[in-house]
Amino acid sequence: MTKVDRRILKTQEALRKAVIDLMSEKKFDDITIQELSDRANVSRGTIYLHYLDKYDLLDKLIESHIHELRESCHAAADMDFIGSTLMWTEYFENNYSFFSMMLASKGAPYFRNRFLNLLVEEFTNEVDLTKGINQGFEEDIIVRFVASAYVGVVEWWFTNERPISHEQLAEQLGSLLERNI
């Protein structure tokens, strides 16, 4: 694996932070490259060295978070739902500005769909249709139902500015997953 220059990482982080900050002030479509450049304290040309345009910047930011969530799913493969959900809620807490912007403000519907699709992928192999409350149901319906509920609860948590701790959220969401999957 090649080592990435620290200056590149610093520039990309400044641009990611700038886009999130600006999205808290205005709609993404209204943000200009010049505003991104000013906020990140880089030249417009520097932005184009790293990204095709502001949409590419946002897409890469979203994909990096989806990738991190997917990786934590694989790391938590041997955990119960509460433990694995705790990993996610801790990640949500540590990246609050991004997730609150993407979910609570409806800033990027594309992110919500990517997040939902990730959950559908991850829950698909967890459903047991042979016994219990899921017997006789269609797997796709159960998976979609649970994934949509999960996204809805996480949106509620951000929209209401974290009314319970991320640990409490993980415990309750994990318990609900154990009951329904």
Disulfide bonds with the S-S distance in Angstrom:
none
